[in-house]
Amino acid sequence: MNNKWLALPALALALCATSASAKEWKELRFGVNPSYPPFESTTADGGVQGFGVDLGNAICAELKLKCVWVSNDFDGLIPALKVKKIDAILSSMTITDDRKKNVDFTIKYYHTPARFVMKQGIEIKDPLTELKGKKVGVLRASTHDRFATEVLVPAGISLVRYGSQQEANLDMVSGRIDALLADSVNLDDGFLKTDAGKGFAFVGPEYNDPKYFGGGAGIAVRKGDTALADKFNTAITQVRANGKYKAVQDKYFKFDVYGE
């Protein structure tokens, strides 16, 4: 067989790869779990709002793209990305080595520590010993879930997983669980500062071990989609430099949520 015919399949694959990498984006579907205020939450009319949503819209504006927000349970976001129901995930997803096996990440867009919440008046210095036999609620498939599974459960602490942080908060109020473990900012703004959170408070230390809590929240894209990740990285850097990031941040926080 003539060698030029053997080269055709390889040429076709190369052309396809070039076409895919050169995709011209006009609309971008962000996957989001809107149950994590003040980062992502649902509006009265069924839309989405929050720091992450506003920042995502600013990023899309920087890239001259239309943002479309697709709501999903947190543990279903990566599967949805893999089957191309969405183009990227912007939903307070922490950058971890474990998740990097399934998706690629941009640079971080915020970084805050994790903490426990319990009934006001309870003092906890060493959660690993003082929470033994207690029930702790976490968001399923989150970094807090992984930390709790590998560190708390072996210490004799029971774990209750939820599809949304709001479900966990409701069970905390009803007394079905003894403690919550989640992002400190989310717990503060999304629970402690609400009517439902009255009578509850932070306990114990802050947690930010990179082994479990990674290097901050990033935008997730499909493995190998470096072109899109690079676009996001450029846009994140631009909004940080031109003041748009600070404008969004100041709407929700009185501190630098980007972190160190």
C-alpha positions, -999 to 999 in steps of 0.1 A, spaced: 0 0 0 12 35 -9 27 53 22 7 84 14 -25 66 21 -11 54 55 -4 90 64 -40 101 58 -55 88 91 -28 105 111 -33 137 91 -70 136 98 -65 132 135 -40 161 136 -65 183 117 -93 173 142 -70 181 172 -61 215 157 -98 223 151 -107 213 186 -80 234 202 -89 263 180 -126 263 190 -142 297 189 -163 300 221 -194 322 219 -213 307 248 -199 290 279 -219 267 302 -207 268 338 -218 240 361 -227 252 395 -242 238 428 -262 269 440 -264 258 477 -232 275 490 -238 311 499 -223 337 497 -204 319 468 -233 303 450 -270 303 458 -304 303 442 -324 335 436 -362 338 443 -369 334 406 -348 302 402 -316 319 389 -282 318 405 -263 345 425 -232 349 446 -195 358 446 -186 329 422 -215 337 399 -206 374 397 -169 366 392 -178 341 365 -199 367 347 -170 391 349 -146 365 335 -171 358 306 -173 396 300 -135 398 298 -135 369 273 -165 384 254 -185 352 260 -221 346 271 -223 329 305 -249 302 309 -253 287 344 -263 250 347 -273 239 382 -264 204 395 -257 186 427 -220 191 437 -211 154 433 -226 153 398 -206 183 385 -175 164 374 -195 136 357 -216 163 339 -183 179 327 -170 146 314 -201 139 293 -200 175 280 -233 186 296 -213 216 307 -181 233 296 -165 241 329 -172 240 367 -172 272 387 -187 261 420 -162 266 449 -144 234 438 -111 231 456 -80 223 436 -67 189 449 -44 162 435 -72 137 437 -95 158 415 -67 165 391 -69 128 381 -103 136 365 -102 173 356 -77 201 349 -79 233 369 -71 270 364 -52 291 389 -72 297 421 -98 324 424 -102 323 462 -89 305 492 -105 303 526 -101 278 555 -125 251 569 -140 251 604 -165 233 626 -198 248 638 -217 236 669 -242 249 693 -231 282 709 -214 277 743 -197 245 734 -159 247 736 -137 224 715 -99 225 715 -92 191 700 -120 179 677 -104 145 671 -109 136 707 -138 157 718 -161 149 689 -157 111 693 -191 95 690 -207 126 675 -223 131 641 -206 156 617 -223 168 586 -204 175 554 -211 182 517 -208 150 497 -177 147 475 -162 180 489 -127 184 503 -143 184 538 -159 150 530 -124 136 521 -108 151 552 -136 138 575 -135 103 559 -97 100 563 -92 119 596 -124 121 616 -140 86 609 -108 67 621 -110 88 653 -145 74 660 -165 104 647 -196 95 626 -200 112 592 -233 123 576 -230 133 539 -254 157 522 -261 167 486 -262 204 495 -248 225 524 -283 238 530 -295 203 538 -267 199 563 -275 232 579 -312 222 583 -302 190 600 -279 209 623 -308 231 634 -331 201 639 -305 184 660 -300 154 637 -263 161 637 -239 175 663 -216 196 641 -210 209 606 -176 210 588 -174 233 558 -158 264 544 -156 290 571 -169 319 550 -199 298 537 -207 288 573 -205 323 585 -225 341 558 -247 312 547 -256 299 582 -243 318 613 -255 352 601 -290 339 592 -320 335 615 -315 297 613 -279 300 626 -288 318 658 -275 298 687 -246 283 668 -210 293 666 -175 283 653 -156 258 675 -120 245 672 -92 255 649 -91 265 613 -81 238 588 -61 245 557 -38 216 552 -30 215 515 -31 176 516 -69 178 521 -79 214 514 -57 220 483 -46 253 469 -79 272 469 -109 271 446 -103 269 408 -124 266 376 -124 229 365 -122 220 328 -120 186 310 -87 168 311 -64 182 283 -86 213 276 -56 236 282 -68 261 257 -99 269 277 -80 268 310 -55 293 296 -83 316 286 -97 315 321 -62 320 336 -57 351 315 -92 364 324 -87 358 362 -54 376 360 -70 405 341 -99 410 365 -75 409 394 -54 436 378 -81 459 365 -101 461 397 -131 441 387 -122 412 411 -121 437 440 -154 452 430 -170 417 431 -152 408 463 -162 440 482 -198 433 474 -197 401 496 -167 403 519 -148 428 541 -115 409 537 -93 396 509 -110 363 499 -83 355 474 -60 345 503 -23 340 504 
